[in-house]
Amino acid sequence: VSAIDTSVPIGQTWTTQVFDPTLEGVRHPSLRNWWMGQLLGQGTSLTEKMMLFWHNHFVVEINKVQTDTGYEYCRLLRQHALGNVKQLAKDVTVTPAMLRYLNGNQSTVGAPNENYGRELLELFTVGKGPLIGPGNYTNYTEADVQAAARVLTGWRDQGAPVSSYFTANRHDTTAKVFSAAFGNASIAGNGAAEYQDLINLIFQQAETARFLVRKLYRWFVYYLIDDQTESDVIQPLAQLLVQSNFEVVPVLRKLFGSEHFFDVATVGCRIKNPLDFTVGLHRQMEVVFPPASDPVVQYGMWNYLNGLTYVQQQSLGDPPNVAGWAAYYQAPQFHELWINAVTLPRRNQTRAGLDA
């Protein structure tokens, strides 16, 4: 919502409009503020919590892509928030925002771009595991990154409407042979469907389910995963994820209903991220927000809240890099990173502003 964006009347969506680079400066904040409105307007919503989880997992920095592709990325995450993670991995691989963010749209036969293939293995699915040689890890090798990049050649994105498409003459049709970590599997001769074959292969690896469950555990429970937690919680939930064909709801239901989830040793021990803190505080205080009938004021208030989380070092839609927010992976501090000499005063100011 902005008077500067004259392509649509105030209060109507720009998401169906043709991309206009001169309007990106107002549409990026509009998208981020709309997202804040979704967080505030859903009540207690596991969908929104999981959408933010997947955003932190399958990272796209929205400020680095066009807003129309950024909106499509948000729509995809919300669609699959409580759905099938394997299908989400397939869809996000060729969604226009990801193709742009990690340069997949530039990947061609003879010049495969390894950015997405590397992050797919390292950050999005199977994870590294222990280092076993230069560039090689227990769960994948440098050769696997190269093979994945060749599988993913040929995909491009377009606008009006926002979508992705496969160009056969840009695709590497030769056999892509993976390492012993993947059973020396080979992918070839399947054109536009090869990226799905790649995701299927990755999700056949037992470590993929464990890697995903560990991320969920750190998001909802605690950052520390000791040997007992690994054997008693992570491993069974990973097996359930596989048995459920990678539907996430059975895993969440099992975790949230477990005695472990309510153990006094972990209940209430996480430092809230700035979005949880700020949105939760405004809900707790029952702050009344402007109605949809006054979208300029409404979006202005959502923009104000985004400003509050920004100064607390969490900007909705824009994690600092492809690994997401450091509080969910950076050992040994993890969630303690949310509190520092800059952010603690900002939290106190946010709280004091509502108490006033």
Residue pairs with C-beta under 8 A, 6 or more apart in sequence:
1 10
1 11
1 30
1 33
1 295
1 296
1 298
1 299
2 26
2 27
2 29
2 30
3 10
3 296
4 23
4 26
5 14
5 23
5 26
5 27
5 30
7 14
7 17
7 20
7 23
8 14
8 17
10 295
10 296
11 295
14 23
14 27
14 30
14 67
15 68
15 71
17 68
18 159
18 160
19 66
19 67
19 68
19 159
19 160
24 66
24 67
27 67
28 62
28 63
28 67
28 70
29 303
29 306
30 67
30 299
31 62
31 67
31 70
31 71
31 74
31 317
32 62
32 303
32 306
32 315
32 316
32 317
32 318
33 299
33 302
33 303
33 306
34 299
34 302
35 74
35 316
35 317
36 279
36 302
36 303
36 305
36 306
36 316
37 298
37 299
37 302
38 48
38 78
39 45
39 48
39 52
39 275
39 279
39 316
40 279
40 282
40 283
40 289
40 302
40 305
42 48
46 82
46 252
47 78
47 81
47 82
48 81
50 81
50 82
50 248
50 252
51 74
51 77
51 78
51 81
52 275
53 215
53 216
53 219
54 77
54 80
54 81
54 88
55 77
55 317
55 319
56 219
56 319
56 324
56 325
56 328
57 123
57 124
57 215
57 324
58 77
58 88
58 89
58 92
58 98
58 124
59 101
59 123
59 319
59 321
59 322
59 323
59 324
60 70
60 73
60 97
60 98
60 101
61 101
61 317
61 318
61 319
61 321
61 322
62 70
62 73
62 74
62 97
62 317
62 318
63 317
63 318
64 100
64 101
65 73
65 96
65 97
65 100
65 101
66 97
66 100
66 159
68 159
68 162
69 95
69 96
69 97
69 100
69 157
69 159
69 162
70 97
70 317
71 162
72 95
72 96
72 97
72 162
73 92
73 95
73 96
73 97
73 98
74 317
76 88
76 91
76 92
76 95
77 88
77 92
80 87
80 88
80 91
82 248
82 249
82 252
83 247
83 248
84 245
84 246
84 247
84 248
85 212
85 241
85 246
85 247
85 248
86 199
86 200
86 203
86 245
86 246
87 246
89 120
89 124
89 125
89 199
89 202
89 203
90 195
90 196
90 199
92 98
93 104
93 116
93 120
93 152
93 195
93 199
94 104
94 155
94 164
94 195
95 164
96 157
96 158
96 162
96 163
96 164
98 104
98 116
99 105
99 116
99 155
99 156
99 157
99 164
100 157
101 322
102 113
102 115
102 116
102 119
102 322
103 113
103 115
103 116
104 113
104 115
104 116
104 152
104 155
105 155
105 156
105 157
106 113
107 113
107 116
107 149
107 152
107 153
107 154
107 155
107 170
108 153
108 154
108 170
108 171
109 150
109 153
109 154
109 169
109 170
109 171
109 172
109 173
110 172
112 146
112 149
112 150
112 152
112 153
112 172
113 149
114 145
114 146
114 148
114 149
116 149
116 152
117 145
117 146
117 147
117 148
117 149
117 151
117 152
118 145
118 148
118 149
119 322
120 148
120 198
120 202
121 127
121 139
121 140
121 144
121 145
121 148
121 202
122 128
122 140
123 322
123 323
123 324
125 199
125 202
125 203
125 205
125 208
125 211
125 212
126 139
126 140
126 202
126 205
126 207
126 208
126 211
127 139
127 207
127 211
128 137
128 138
128 139
128 140
129 137
129 138
129 139
129 140
129 207
130 137
130 138
131 137
132 138
133 141
134 142
135 141
135 142
136 142
138 181
139 181
139 205
139 207
140 179
140 181
140 182
141 179
141 181
143 178
143 179
144 178
144 179
144 181
144 182
147 176
147 177
147 178
147 187
148 176
148 198
150 172
150 174
150 176
151 172
151 176
151 187
151 194
151 195
151 197
151 198
152 194
152 195
152 198
153 170
153 171
153 172
154 166
154 167
154 168
154 169
154 170
154 171
154 172
154 192
155 164
155 165
155 166
155 167
155 195
156 164
156 165
156 166
156 167
156 170
157 163
157 164
157 165
158 164
158 165
166 191
166 192
168 191
168 192
171 191
171 192
171 194
173 188
173 189
173 191
174 188
175 186
175 187
175 188
175 189
176 186
176 187
176 188
176 194
177 184
177 185
177 186
178 184
178 185
178 186
178 187
178 201
181 205
182 201
182 202
182 205
185 201
187 194
187 197
187 198
187 201
188 194
190 197
202 208
203 209
203 246
206 238
206 242
209 238
209 239
209 241
209 242
209 246
210 234
210 235
210 238
212 238
212 241
213 234
213 237
213 238
213 241
213 251
214 225
214 234
215 328
216 237
216 248
216 251
216 252
216 255
217 225
217 229
217 233
217 234
217 237
217 255
218 225
218 328
218 329
218 334
219 328
220 255
220 256
220 261
221 255
221 260
221 261
221 266
221 270
222 266
222 269
222 270
223 270
223 328
223 334
223 335
224 334
225 234
229 260
232 260
233 255
233 258
233 260
236 254
237 251
237 254
237 255
240 250
240 251
240 254
241 247
241 248
241 250
241 251
244 250
244 251
255 261
260 266
270 335
271 327
271 335
271 336
271 338
271 339
272 280
272 338
273 314
273 325
273 327
273 335
273 338
274 308
274 309
274 312
274 313
274 314
274 338
274 343
274 347
275 309
275 314
275 316
277 312
277 347
277 350
278 305
278 308
278 309
278 312
278 350
279 305
281 350
281 351
281 354
282 305
282 354
285 354
287 354
289 298
289 301
289 302
290 297
290 298
290 300
290 301
291 298
292 298
306 315
306 316
308 346
308 350
309 315
309 316
311 342
311 343
311 346
312 338
312 343
312 346
312 347
312 350
313 338
313 340
313 342
313 343
314 325
314 338
319 325
320 326
323 329
326 337
327 333
327 334
327 335
327 336
327 337
327 338
328 334
328 335
330 337
339 347
